[in-house]
Amino acid sequence: MATLRITLVKSTIGALADQKATIKALGLHKTNSVVEKPDNACTRGMLFKVKHLVKVEEV
């Protein structure tokens, strides 16, 4: 199973409340923090919601 490396590249200041909650649910806290998540439909849906705040790489 593939994994995704997700990096928060933009601050959540000024973002909508649901976008902030999505970033928190992904496990990201500060700018440039990195997490690895499994590549599944749930994760892809969350990333679609915050695609302007994160950078995604396949691992």
C-alpha distance matrix in Angstrom:
0.0 3.8 6.7 10.2 13.4 16.1 19.8 22.8 25.3 28.0 29.9 29.8 33.6 34.9 31.6 31.8 31.4 28.3 26.6 27.6 26.2 22.8 22.8 23.7 21.1 18.4 20.0 21.8 25.5 27.4 27.2 24.9 22.9 19.2 16.2 12.5 10.7 7.3 7.3 9.1 12.7 14.3 13.3 14.2 17.4 18.4 17.9 20.0 22.7 23.0 22.0 25.4 24.9 21.6 19.9 16.2 14.4 11.0 10.1
3.8 0.0 3.8 6.9 10.1 13.0 16.5 19.7 21.9 24.8 26.9 27.1 30.9 32.2 29.1 29.6 29.5 26.6 24.5 25.5 24.5 21.0 20.6 22.0 19.7 16.6 18.3 19.6 23.2 24.7 24.2 21.8 20.1 16.4 13.8 10.2 8.9 6.3 5.6 8.6 12.2 13.8 11.9 12.3 15.9 16.6 15.4 17.6 20.5 20.3 19.0 22.3 21.8 18.3 16.4 12.7 10.7 7.2 6.7
6.7 3.8 0.0 3.8 6.7 9.6 13.1 16.3 18.7 21.6 23.6 23.8 27.6 29.1 26.1 26.9 26.7 24.0 21.8 22.4 21.6 18.2 17.4 18.6 16.7 13.4 14.8 15.9 19.5 21.0 20.6 18.3 16.4 12.7 10.1 6.4 5.6 4.4 5.1 8.7 12.1 12.8 10.1 11.1 14.7 14.5 13.2 16.0 18.5 17.9 16.8 19.9 18.9 15.4 13.7 10.2 8.7 6.1 5.5
10.2 6.9 3.8 0.0 3.8 6.1 9.7 12.8 15.1 17.9 20.1 20.5 24.3 25.7 22.8 23.8 24.0 21.5 18.9 19.6 19.3 15.9 14.7 16.5 15.1 11.4 13.0 13.4 17.0 18.2 17.4 15.2 13.7 10.2 8.2 5.4 5.3 6.1 5.9 9.4 12.0 12.3 9.0 9.5 13.0 12.4 10.4 13.3 15.7 14.6 13.4 16.3 15.3 11.7 10.0 6.5 5.7 4.7 5.7
13.4 10.1 6.7 3.8 0.0 3.8 6.6 10.2 12.4 15.5 17.7 18.6 22.3 24.2 21.7 23.2 23.4 21.5 18.5 18.7 18.8 15.8 13.7 15.4 14.9 11.1 11.8 11.4 14.6 15.3 14.3 11.7 10.4 6.8 5.8 4.5 6.7 8.9 9.5 12.9 15.2 14.9 11.3 12.0 15.1 13.6 11.3 14.5 16.4 14.4 13.3 15.5 13.8 10.1 8.2 5.7 5.1 6.2 6.4
16.1 13.0 9.6 6.1 3.8 0.0 3.8 6.7 9.3 12.1 14.1 14.9 18.6 20.4 17.9 19.5 19.8 18.1 15.0 15.1 15.6 12.7 10.3 12.5 12.4 8.7 9.7 8.5 11.8 12.4 11.4 9.4 8.3 5.6 5.4 6.1 7.6 10.5 10.8 13.4 15.0 14.1 10.3 11.0 13.4 11.3 8.8 12.2 13.4 11.0 10.3 12.2 10.2 6.6 5.8 4.7 6.6 8.9 10.1
19.8 16.5 13.1 9.7 6.6 3.8 0.0 3.8 6.0 9.1 11.3 12.8 16.2 18.4 16.5 18.7 19.3 18.3 14.9 14.4 15.8 13.4 10.3 12.5 13.6 10.3 10.3 7.9 10.1 9.7 7.9 5.8 5.7 4.5 6.8 8.9 11.0 14.2 14.6 17.2 18.4 17.3 13.6 14.1 16.0 13.4 10.8 13.9 14.5 11.3 10.7 11.4 8.7 5.5 5.1 6.5 8.6 11.6 12.7
22.8 19.7 16.3 12.8 10.2 6.7 3.8 0.0 3.8 5.9 7.5 9.1 12.4 14.7 13.0 15.5 16.2 15.8 12.2 11.5 13.5 11.7 8.3 10.7 12.6 10.1 10.1 6.7 8.1 7.3 5.2 5.1 5.7 6.8 9.0 11.8 13.4 16.6 17.0 19.0 19.6 18.0 14.6 15.1 16.1 13.1 10.9 13.5 13.2 9.6 9.8 9.6 6.1 4.6 6.5 9.0 11.9 15.0 16.4
25.3 21.9 18.7 15.1 12.4 9.3 6.0 3.8 0.0 3.8 6.9 9.6 12.2 14.3 13.2 16.3 17.8 17.7 14.0 13.5 16.2 14.6 11.4 14.0 16.2 13.7 13.8 10.4 11.0 9.0 5.6 5.5 8.1 9.5 12.3 14.8 16.6 19.6 19.6 21.7 22.2 20.9 17.5 17.3 18.3 15.7 12.9 14.9 14.7 10.9 10.2 8.8 5.9 5.3 6.5 10.0 12.7 16.3 17.9
28.0 24.8 21.6 17.9 15.5 12.1 9.1 5.9 3.8 0.0 3.8 6.6 8.8 10.6 10.0 13.4 15.2 15.7 12.1 11.6 14.8 13.8 10.9 13.6 16.2 14.6 14.8 11.3 11.1 9.1 6.2 8.1 10.4 12.4 14.9 17.6 18.9 21.9 21.8 23.4 23.3 21.7 18.7 18.4 18.7 15.9 13.6 15.0 13.9 10.1 10.3 7.9 4.9 6.8 9.3 12.8 15.9 19.4 21.3
29.9 26.9 23.6 20.1 17.7 14.1 11.3 7.5 6.9 3.8 0.0 3.8 5.4 8.2 8.2 11.7 13.0 14.3 11.1 9.6 13.1 13.1 10.2 12.2 15.4 14.5 14.2 10.7 9.5 7.6 6.0 9.2 10.9 13.6 15.9 19.0 20.1 23.4 23.6 24.9 24.7 22.6 19.8 20.1 19.8 16.6 15.1 16.6 14.8 11.2 12.5 10.3 7.1 9.5 12.5 15.7 18.9 22.2 23.8
29.8 27.1 23.8 20.5 18.6 14.9 12.8 9.1 9.6 6.6 3.8 0.0 3.8 6.0 5.1 8.2 9.2 10.7 7.9 6.2 9.9 10.5 8.2 10.1 13.2 13.2 13.3 10.4 9.4 8.9 8.6 11.9 12.5 14.9 16.4 19.4 19.8 22.9 23.2 23.9 23.3 20.9 18.5 19.0 18.1 14.8 14.1 15.3 12.8 9.8 12.1 10.4 7.5 10.3 13.9 16.6 20.1 23.1 24.9
33.6 30.9 27.6 24.3 22.3 18.6 16.2 12.4 12.2 8.8 5.4 3.8 0.0 3.8 5.5 8.7 10.0 12.5 10.4 8.6 12.3 13.6 11.8 13.0 16.4 16.7 16.6 13.7 12.0 11.0 10.8 14.4 15.4 18.2 19.9 23.0 23.6 26.7 27.0 27.6 26.8 24.4 22.2 22.6 21.5 18.2 17.6 18.5 15.8 13.0 15.2 13.0 10.6 13.7 17.2 20.2 23.6 26.8 28.5
34.9 32.2 29.1 25.7 24.2 20.4 18.4 14.7 14.3 10.6 8.2 6.0 3.8 0.0 3.8 6.6 8.9 11.6 10.0 9.3 12.9 14.2 13.2 14.9 17.8 18.4 18.9 16.3 15.1 14.5 14.0 17.4 18.4 20.8 22.3 25.1 25.3 28.1 27.9 28.2 26.9 24.6 22.8 22.8 21.2 18.3 17.9 18.0 15.0 12.8 15.1 12.6 11.4 14.9 18.4 21.4 25.0 28.1 30.2
31.6 29.1 26.1 22.8 21.7 17.9 16.5 13.0 13.2 10.0 8.2 5.1 5.5 3.8 0.0 3.8 6.5 8.3 6.3 6.5 10.0 10.8 10.3 12.4 14.8 15.4 16.5 14.3 13.9 14.0 13.5 16.6 17.2 19.1 20.0 22.5 22.3 24.9 24.5 24.6 23.2 20.9 19.3 19.2 17.4 14.6 14.4 14.5 11.3 9.4 12.1 10.3 9.2 12.6 16.3 18.8 22.5 25.4 27.7
31.8 29.6 26.9 23.8 23.2 19.5 18.7 15.5 16.3 13.4 11.7 8.2 8.7 6.6 3.8 0.0 3.8 5.6 5.3 6.4 8.8 10.0 10.8 12.6 14.4 15.6 17.2 15.7 15.6 16.5 16.6 19.5 19.6 21.1 21.4 23.6 22.8 25.0 24.7 24.2 22.3 19.8 18.9 18.8 16.5 13.9 14.6 14.2 10.6 10.0 13.2 12.2 11.6 14.7 18.5 20.4 24.2 26.7 29.0
31.4 29.5 26.7 24.0 23.4 19.8 19.3 16.2 17.8 15.2 13.0 9.2 10.0 8.9 6.5 3.8 0.0 3.8 5.4 5.1 6.2 8.7 10.0 10.7 12.3 14.4 15.7 14.8 14.6 16.2 17.1 20.1 19.5 20.9 20.9 23.1 22.1 24.4 24.4 23.7 22.0 19.1 18.4 19.1 16.6 13.7 15.2 15.5 11.7 11.4 15.1 14.8 13.6 16.1 19.9 21.5 25.1 27.3 29.3
28.3 26.6 24.0 21.5 21.5 18.1 18.3 15.8 17.7 15.7 14.3 10.7 12.5 11.6 8.3 5.6 3.8 0.0 3.8 5.4 5.0 6.2 8.7 9.8 10.3 12.3 14.4 14.2 14.9 16.9 17.7 20.1 19.2 20.0 19.4 21.1 19.6 21.5 21.4 20.3 18.4 15.5 15.1 15.8 13.0 10.4 12.4 12.5 8.9 9.5 13.2 13.8 13.0 15.0 18.5 19.6 23.1 25.0 27.1
26.6 24.5 21.8 18.9 18.5 15.0 14.9 12.2 14.0 12.1 11.1 7.9 10.4 10.0 6.3 5.3 5.4 3.8 0.0 3.8 5.3 5.0 6.3 8.6 9.7 10.6 12.7 11.8 12.7 14.3 14.5 16.8 16.2 17.0 16.8 18.7 17.6 19.8 19.5 19.1 17.6 14.9 13.7 14.1 11.9 8.9 9.9 10.3 6.8 6.2 9.9 10.3 9.2 11.3 14.9 16.2 19.9 22.1 24.3
27.6 25.5 22.4 19.6 18.7 15.1 14.4 11.5 13.5 11.6 9.6 6.2 8.6 9.3 6.5 6.4 5.1 5.4 3.8 0.0 3.8 5.4 5.2 6.3 8.6 10.0 11.0 9.8 9.8 11.6 12.6 15.3 14.4 15.8 15.9 18.3 17.7 20.4 20.8 20.7 19.7 16.7 15.2 16.3 14.6 11.2 12.1 13.4 10.3 8.7 12.3 12.3 10.1 12.0 15.7 17.3 20.8 23.1 24.8
26.2 24.5 21.6 19.3 18.8 15.6 15.8 13.5 16.2 14.8 13.1 9.9 12.3 12.9 10.0 8.8 6.2 5.0 5.3 3.8 0.0 3.8 5.5 5.1 6.1 8.6 9.9 10.1 10.7 13.5 15.0 17.3 15.7 16.5 15.7 17.7 16.6 19.0 19.7 19.1 18.0 14.6 13.7 15.4 13.5 10.1 12.1 13.7 10.7 10.2 13.9 14.8 12.7 13.9 17.3 18.2 21.5 23.2 24.7
22.8 21.0 18.2 15.9 15.8 12.7 13.4 11.7 14.6 13.8 13.1 10.5 13.6 14.2 10.8 10.0 8.7 6.2 5.0 5.4 3.8 0.0 3.8 5.4 5.0 6.2 8.8 9.1 11.0 13.6 14.5 16.1 14.5 14.6 13.4 15.0 13.5 15.7 16.1 15.6 14.6 11.4 10.1 11.7 10.0 6.4 8.4 10.3 7.8 7.5 10.9 12.6 10.9 11.3 14.5 14.9 18.1 19.7 21.4
22.8 20.6 17.4 14.7 13.7 10.3 10.3 8.3 11.4 10.9 10.2 8.2 11.8 13.2 10.3 10.8 10.0 8.7 6.3 5.2 5.5 3.8 0.0 3.8 5.5 5.2 6.6 5.7 7.5 9.9 10.8 12.4 10.8 11.4 10.9 13.2 12.7 15.6 16.2 16.6 16.3 13.5 11.2 12.8 12.1 8.3 8.8 11.4 9.4 7.5 10.4 11.5 8.8 9.0 12.2 13.1 16.4 18.4 19.9
23.7 22.0 18.6 16.5 15.4 12.5 12.5 10.7 14.0 13.6 12.2 10.1 13.0 14.9 12.4 12.6 10.7 9.8 8.6 6.3 5.1 5.4 3.8 0.0 3.8 5.4 5.1 5.5 6.5 9.9 12.0 13.8 11.4 12.2 11.3 13.8 13.4 16.4 17.8 18.0 18.0 14.7 12.8 15.2 14.5 10.8 12.0 14.7 12.7 11.2 14.2 15.3 12.4 12.4 15.4 16.0 18.9 20.6 21.5
21.1 19.7 16.7 15.1 14.9 12.4 13.6 12.6 16.2 16.2 15.4 13.2 16.4 17.8 14.8 14.4 12.3 10.3 9.7 8.6 6.1 5.0 5.5 3.8 0.0 3.8 5.3 7.5 9.7 13.2 15.0 16.1 13.4 13.2 11.2 12.7 11.3 13.8 15.3 15.0 15.0 11.5 10.1 13.0 12.2 8.8 10.9 13.7 12.1 11.6 14.5 16.4 14.0 13.5 16.0 15.8 18.4 19.5 20.4
18.4 16.6 13.4 11.4 11.1 8.7 10.3 10.1 13.7 14.6 14.5 13.2 16.7 18.4 15.4 15.6 14.4 12.3 10.6 10.0 8.6 6.2 5.2 5.4 3.8 0.0 3.8 5.7 9.0 12.0 13.2 13.5 10.9 9.9 7.8 9.2 8.1 11.1 12.5 13.0 13.6 10.6 8.2 10.9 11.3 7.9 8.8 12.2 11.5 10.4 12.5 14.6 12.2 10.8 12.8 12.3 14.7 15.8 16.7
20.0 18.3 14.8 13.0 11.8 9.7 10.3 10.1 13.8 14.8 14.2 13.3 16.6 18.9 16.5 17.2 15.7 14.4 12.7 11.0 9.9 8.8 6.6 5.1 5.3 3.8 0.0 3.8 6.5 9.9 11.9 12.2 9.0 8.6 6.8 9.3 9.5 12.9 15.0 16.0 17.1 14.1 11.6 14.5 15.1 11.7 12.2 15.7 14.9 13.1 15.2 16.7 13.7 12.3 14.2 14.0 16.1 17.4 17.6
21.8 19.6 15.9 13.4 11.4 8.5 7.9 6.7 10.4 11.3 10.7 10.4 13.7 16.3 14.3 15.7 14.8 14.2 11.8 9.8 10.1 9.1 5.7 5.5 7.5 5.7 3.8 0.0 3.8 6.4 8.1 8.8 6.0 6.8 6.9 10.2 11.2 14.9 16.5 17.9 18.7 16.1 13.2 15.3 15.9 12.3 11.9 15.3 14.3 11.7 13.5 14.4 10.9 9.8 11.9 12.7 15.1 17.2 17.7
25.5 23.2 19.5 17.0 14.6 11.8 10.1 8.1 11.0 11.1 9.5 9.4 12.0 15.1 13.9 15.6 14.6 14.9 12.7 9.8 10.7 11.0 7.5 6.5 9.7 9.0 6.5 3.8 0.0 3.8 6.9 8.7 6.5 9.0 10.0 13.6 14.9 18.6 20.3 21.6 22.3 19.5 16.8 18.8 19.1 15.4 15.1 18.1 16.6 13.8 15.8 15.9 12.1 11.9 14.3 15.8 18.2 20.5 20.9
27.4 24.7 21.0 18.2 15.3 12.4 9.7 7.3 9.0 9.1 7.6 8.9 11.0 14.5 14.0 16.5 16.2 16.9 14.3 11.6 13.5 13.6 9.9 9.9 13.2 12.0 9.9 6.4 3.8 0.0 3.8 6.3 5.6 9.1 11.4 15.2 17.0 20.8 22.2 23.9 24.7 22.2 19.2 20.7 21.2 17.6 16.6 19.4 18.0 14.7 16.2 15.4 11.6 11.6 13.7 15.9 18.2 21.1 21.5
27.2 24.2 20.6 17.4 14.3 11.4 7.9 5.2 5.6 6.2 6.0 8.6 10.8 14.0 13.5 16.6 17.1 17.7 14.5 12.6 15.0 14.5 10.8 12.0 15.0 13.2 11.9 8.1 6.9 3.8 0.0 3.8 5.5 8.8 11.9 15.3 17.4 21.0 21.8 23.8 24.5 22.5 19.2 20.1 20.8 17.5 15.8 18.3 17.3 13.6 14.3 13.1 9.4 9.4 11.2 14.0 16.3 19.6 20.3
24.9 21.8 18.3 15.2 11.7 9.4 5.8 5.1 5.5 8.1 9.2 11.9 14.4 17.4 16.6 19.5 20.1 20.1 16.8 15.3 17.3 16.1 12.4 13.8 16.1 13.5 12.2 8.8 8.7 6.3 3.8 0.0 3.8 6.4 10.0 13.2 15.8 19.3 20.2 22.7 23.9 22.3 18.7 19.5 20.9 17.9 15.7 18.5 18.3 14.7 14.6 13.9 10.6 9.1 9.6 12.0 13.7 16.9 17.3
22.9 20.1 16.4 13.7 10.4 8.3 5.7 5.7 8.1 10.4 10.9 12.5 15.4 18.4 17.2 19.6 19.5 19.2 16.2 14.4 15.7 14.5 10.8 11.4 13.4 10.9 9.0 6.0 6.5 5.6 5.5 3.8 0.0 3.8 7.0 10.6 13.2 16.9 18.4 20.8 22.2 20.3 16.8 18.3 19.8 16.6 15.0 18.2 18.0 14.7 15.2 15.3 11.8 10.0 10.7 12.1 13.7 16.2 16.3
19.2 16.4 12.7 10.2 6.8 5.6 4.5 6.8 9.5 12.4 13.6 14.9 18.2 20.8 19.1 21.1 20.9 20.0 17.0 15.8 16.5 14.6 11.4 12.2 13.2 9.9 8.6 6.8 9.0 9.1 8.8 6.4 3.8 0.0 3.8 7.0 10.0 13.6 15.1 17.8 19.7 18.1 14.5 16.1 18.1 15.3 13.5 17.1 17.5 14.6 14.6 15.6 12.5 9.7 9.5 9.8 10.7 12.8 12.6
16.2 13.8 10.1 8.2 5.8 5.4 6.8 9.0 12.3 14.9 15.9 16.4 19.9 22.3 20.0 21.4 20.9 19.4 16.8 15.9 15.7 13.4 10.9 11.3 11.2 7.8 6.8 6.9 10.0 11.4 11.9 10.0 7.0 3.8 0.0 3.8 6.5 10.2 12.3 14.8 16.9 15.3 11.9 14.0 16.1 13.6 12.4 16.2 16.8 14.6 14.9 16.7 14.0 11.0 10.9 10.0 10.7 11.9 11.4
12.5 10.2 6.4 5.4 4.5 6.1 8.9 11.8 14.8 17.6 19.0 19.4 23.0 25.1 22.5 23.6 23.1 21.1 18.7 18.3 17.7 15.0 13.2 13.8 12.7 9.2 9.3 10.2 13.6 15.2 15.3 13.2 10.6 7.0 3.8 0.0 3.8 7.0 9.3 12.2 14.9 13.8 10.5 12.6 15.4 13.6 12.4 16.1 17.4 15.8 15.7 18.1 15.9 12.6 11.8 9.6 9.4 9.4 8.5
10.7 8.9 5.6 5.3 6.7 7.6 11.0 13.4 16.6 18.9 20.1 19.8 23.6 25.3 22.3 22.8 22.1 19.6 17.6 17.7 16.6 13.5 12.7 13.4 11.3 8.1 9.5 11.2 14.9 17.0 17.4 15.8 13.2 10.0 6.5 3.8 0.0 3.8 6.4 8.7 11.4 10.3 7.3 9.9 12.5 11.2 10.8 14.3 15.7 14.9 15.1 18.0 16.3 13.3 12.9 10.3 10.6 9.9 9.8
7.3 6.3 4.4 6.1 8.9 10.5 14.2 16.6 19.6 21.9 23.4 22.9 26.7 28.1 24.9 25.0 24.4 21.5 19.8 20.4 19.0 15.7 15.6 16.4 13.8 11.1 12.9 14.9 18.6 20.8 21.0 19.3 16.9 13.6 10.2 7.0 3.8 0.0 3.8 5.9 9.4 9.3 7.2 9.4 12.3 12.1 12.0 14.9 16.8 16.8 16.6 20.0 18.9 15.8 15.1 11.9 11.7 9.8 9.8
7.3 5.6 5.1 5.9 9.5 10.8 14.6 17.0 19.6 21.8 23.6 23.2 27.0 27.9 24.5 24.7 24.4 21.4 19.5 20.8 19.7 16.1 16.2 17.8 15.3 12.5 15.0 16.5 20.3 22.2 21.8 20.2 18.4 15.1 12.3 9.3 6.4 3.8 0.0 3.8 7.1 8.3 6.4 7.0 10.4 11.2 10.5 12.8 15.4 15.7 15.0 18.5 18.2 15.2 14.2 10.7 10.5 8.4 9.7
9.1 8.6 8.7 9.4 12.9 13.4 17.2 19.0 21.7 23.4 24.9 23.9 27.6 28.2 24.6 24.2 23.7 20.3 19.1 20.7 19.1 15.6 16.6 18.0 15.0 13.0 16.0 17.9 21.6 23.9 23.8 22.7 20.8 17.8 14.8 12.2 8.7 5.9 3.8 0.0 3.8 5.6 5.5 6.2 8.7 10.2 10.7 12.3 14.7 15.9 15.7 19.5 19.4 16.9 16.6 13.4 13.9 12.0 13.5
12.7 12.2 12.1 12.0 15.2 15.0 18.4 19.6 22.2 23.3 24.7 23.3 26.8 26.9 23.2 22.3 22.0 18.4 17.6 19.7 18.0 14.6 16.3 18.0 15.0 13.6 17.1 18.7 22.3 24.7 24.5 23.9 22.2 19.7 16.9 14.9 11.4 9.4 7.1 3.8 0.0 3.8 5.6 5.1 6.1 8.7 9.8 10.4 12.6 14.7 14.7 18.5 18.9 17.1 17.3 14.6 15.8 14.5 16.6
14.3 13.8 12.8 12.3 14.9 14.1 17.3 18.0 20.9 21.7 22.6 20.9 24.4 24.6 20.9 19.8 19.1 15.5 14.9 16.7 14.6 11.4 13.5 14.7 11.5 10.6 14.1 16.1 19.5 22.2 22.5 22.3 20.3 18.1 15.3 13.8 10.3 9.3 8.3 5.6 3.8 0.0 3.8 5.5 5.2 6.4 8.8 10.1 11.2 13.1 14.1 17.7 17.6 16.0 17.0 14.7 16.4 15.7 17.5
13.3 11.9 10.1 9.0 11.3 10.3 13.6 14.6 17.5 18.7 19.8 18.5 22.2 22.8 19.3 18.9 18.4 15.1 13.7 15.2 13.7 10.1 11.2 12.8 10.1 8.2 11.6 13.2 16.8 19.2 19.2 18.7 16.8 14.5 11.9 10.5 7.3 7.2 6.4 5.5 5.6 3.8 0.0 3.8 5.4 5.2 6.2 8.7 10.1 11.0 11.6 15.2 14.7 12.7 13.4 11.1 13.0 12.6 14.5
14.2 12.3 11.1 9.5 12.0 11.0 14.1 15.1 17.3 18.4 20.1 19.0 22.6 22.8 19.2 18.8 19.1 15.8 14.1 16.3 15.4 11.7 12.8 15.2 13.0 10.9 14.5 15.3 18.8 20.7 20.1 19.5 18.3 16.1 14.0 12.6 9.9 9.4 7.0 6.2 5.1 5.5 3.8 0.0 3.8 5.4 5.0 6.1 8.8 10.1 9.8 13.6 14.0 12.1 12.5 10.2 12.1 12.0 14.6
17.4 15.9 14.7 13.0 15.1 13.4 16.0 16.1 18.3 18.7 19.8 18.1 21.5 21.2 17.4 16.5 16.6 13.0 11.9 14.6 13.5 10.0 12.1 14.5 12.2 11.3 15.1 15.9 19.1 21.2 20.8 20.9 19.8 18.1 16.1 15.4 12.5 12.3 10.4 8.7 6.1 5.2 5.4 3.8 0.0 3.8 5.4 5.1 6.6 9.1 9.8 13.4 14.1 13.1 14.5 12.9 15.4 15.7 18.3
18.4 16.6 14.5 12.4 13.6 11.3 13.4 13.1 15.7 15.9 16.6 14.8 18.2 18.3 14.6 13.9 13.7 10.4 8.9 11.2 10.1 6.4 8.3 10.8 8.8 7.9 11.7 12.3 15.4 17.6 17.5 17.9 16.6 15.3 13.6 13.6 11.2 12.1 11.2 10.2 8.7 6.4 5.2 5.4 3.8 0.0 3.8 5.5 5.3 6.8 8.6 11.8 11.6 10.8 12.8 11.9 14.8 15.7 18.0
17.9 15.4 13.2 10.4 11.3 8.8 10.8 10.9 12.9 13.6 15.1 14.1 17.6 17.9 14.4 14.6 15.2 12.4 9.9 12.1 12.1 8.4 8.8 12.0 10.9 8.8 12.2 11.9 15.1 16.6 15.8 15.7 15.0 13.5 12.4 12.4 10.8 12.0 10.5 10.7 9.8 8.8 6.2 5.0 5.4 3.8 0.0 3.8 5.3 5.3 5.5 9.1 9.1 7.7 9.3 8.4 11.7 13.0 15.7
20.0 17.6 16.0 13.3 14.5 12.2 13.9 13.5 14.9 15.0 16.6 15.3 18.5 18.0 14.5 14.2 15.5 12.5 10.3 13.4 13.7 10.3 11.4 14.7 13.7 12.2 15.7 15.3 18.1 19.4 18.3 18.5 18.2 17.1 16.2 16.1 14.3 14.9 12.8 12.3 10.4 10.1 8.7 6.1 5.1 5.5 3.8 0.0 3.8 5.5 5.1 8.6 10.1 9.7 11.2 10.7 13.8 15.2 18.3
22.7 20.5 18.5 15.7 16.4 13.4 14.5 13.2 14.7 13.9 14.8 12.8 15.8 15.0 11.3 10.6 11.7 8.9 6.8 10.3 10.7 7.8 9.4 12.7 12.1 11.5 14.9 14.3 16.6 18.0 17.3 18.3 18.0 17.5 16.8 17.4 15.7 16.8 15.4 14.7 12.6 11.2 10.1 8.8 6.6 5.3 5.3 3.8 0.0 3.8 5.9 8.3 9.3 10.1 12.7 13.0 16.5 18.1 21.0
23.0 20.3 17.9 14.6 14.4 11.0 11.3 9.6 10.9 10.1 11.2 9.8 13.0 12.8 9.4 10.0 11.4 9.5 6.2 8.7 10.2 7.5 7.5 11.2 11.6 10.4 13.1 11.7 13.8 14.7 13.6 14.7 14.7 14.6 14.6 15.8 14.9 16.8 15.7 15.9 14.7 13.1 11.0 10.1 9.1 6.8 5.3 5.5 3.8 0.0 3.8 5.5 5.5 6.6 9.7 10.9 14.7 16.9 19.7
22.0 19.0 16.8 13.4 13.3 10.3 10.7 9.8 10.2 10.3 12.5 12.1 15.2 15.1 12.1 13.2 15.1 13.2 9.9 12.3 13.9 10.9 10.4 14.2 14.5 12.5 15.2 13.5 15.8 16.2 14.3 14.6 15.2 14.6 14.9 15.7 15.1 16.6 15.0 15.7 14.7 14.1 11.6 9.8 9.8 8.6 5.5 5.1 5.9 3.8 0.0 3.8 5.5 5.5 7.4 8.6 12.3 14.7 17.8
25.4 22.3 19.9 16.3 15.5 12.2 11.4 9.6 8.8 7.9 10.3 10.4 13.0 12.6 10.3 12.2 14.8 13.8 10.3 12.3 14.8 12.6 11.5 15.3 16.4 14.6 16.7 14.4 15.9 15.4 13.1 13.9 15.3 15.6 16.7 18.1 18.0 20.0 18.5 19.5 18.5 17.7 15.2 13.6 13.4 11.8 9.1 8.6 8.3 5.5 3.8 0.0 3.8 5.9 8.2 10.7 14.3 17.3 20.3
24.9 21.8 18.9 15.3 13.8 10.2 8.7 6.1 5.9 4.9 7.1 7.5 10.6 11.4 9.2 11.6 13.6 13.0 9.2 10.1 12.7 10.9 8.8 12.4 14.0 12.2 13.7 10.9 12.1 11.6 9.4 10.6 11.8 12.5 14.0 15.9 16.3 18.9 18.2 19.4 18.9 17.6 14.7 14.0 14.1 11.6 9.1 10.1 9.3 5.5 5.5 3.8 0.0 3.8 7.2 10.1 13.8 17.0 19.4
21.6 18.3 15.4 11.7 10.1 6.6 5.5 4.6 5.3 6.8 9.5 10.3 13.7 14.9 12.6 14.7 16.1 15.0 11.3 12.0 13.9 11.3 9.0 12.4 13.5 10.8 12.3 9.8 11.9 11.6 9.4 9.1 10.0 9.7 11.0 12.6 13.3 15.8 15.2 16.9 17.1 16.0 12.7 12.1 13.1 10.8 7.7 9.7 10.1 6.6 5.5 5.9 3.8 0.0 3.8 6.5 10.1 13.3 15.6
19.9 16.4 13.7 10.0 8.2 5.8 5.1 6.5 6.5 9.3 12.5 13.9 17.2 18.4 16.3 18.5 19.9 18.5 14.9 15.7 17.3 14.5 12.2 15.4 16.0 12.8 14.2 11.9 14.3 13.7 11.2 9.6 10.7 9.5 10.9 11.8 12.9 15.1 14.2 16.6 17.3 17.0 13.4 12.5 14.5 12.8 9.3 11.2 12.7 9.7 7.4 8.2 7.2 3.8 0.0 3.8 6.8 10.4 12.8
16.2 12.7 10.2 6.5 5.7 4.7 6.5 9.0 10.0 12.8 15.7 16.6 20.2 21.4 18.8 20.4 21.5 19.6 16.2 17.3 18.2 14.9 13.1 16.0 15.8 12.3 14.0 12.7 15.8 15.9 14.0 12.0 12.1 9.8 10.0 9.6 10.3 11.9 10.7 13.4 14.6 14.7 11.1 10.2 12.9 11.9 8.4 10.7 13.0 10.9 8.6 10.7 10.1 6.5 3.8 0.0 3.8 6.9 9.6
14.4 10.7 8.7 5.7 5.1 6.6 8.6 11.9 12.7 15.9 18.9 20.1 23.6 25.0 22.5 24.2 25.1 23.1 19.9 20.8 21.5 18.1 16.4 18.9 18.4 14.7 16.1 15.1 18.2 18.2 16.3 13.7 13.7 10.7 10.7 9.4 10.6 11.7 10.5 13.9 15.8 16.4 13.0 12.1 15.4 14.8 11.7 13.8 16.5 14.7 12.3 14.3 13.8 10.1 6.8 3.8 0.0 3.8 6.3
11.0 7.2 6.1 4.7 6.2 8.9 11.6 15.0 16.3 19.4 22.2 23.1 26.8 28.1 25.4 26.7 27.3 25.0 22.1 23.1 23.2 19.7 18.4 20.6 19.5 15.8 17.4 17.2 20.5 21.1 19.6 16.9 16.2 12.8 11.9 9.4 9.9 9.8 8.4 12.0 14.5 15.7 12.6 12.0 15.7 15.7 13.0 15.2 18.1 16.9 14.7 17.3 17.0 13.3 10.4 6.9 3.8 0.0 3.8
10.1 6.7 5.5 5.7 6.4 10.1 12.7 16.4 17.9 21.3 23.8 24.9 28.5 30.2 27.7 29.0 29.3 27.1 24.3 24.8 24.7 21.4 19.9 21.5 20.4 16.7 17.6 17.7 20.9 21.5 20.3 17.3 16.3 12.6 11.4 8.5 9.8 9.8 9.7 13.5 16.6 17.5 14.5 14.6 18.3 18.0 15.7 18.3 21.0 19.7 17.8 20.3 19.4 15.6 12.8 9.6 6.3 3.8 0.0
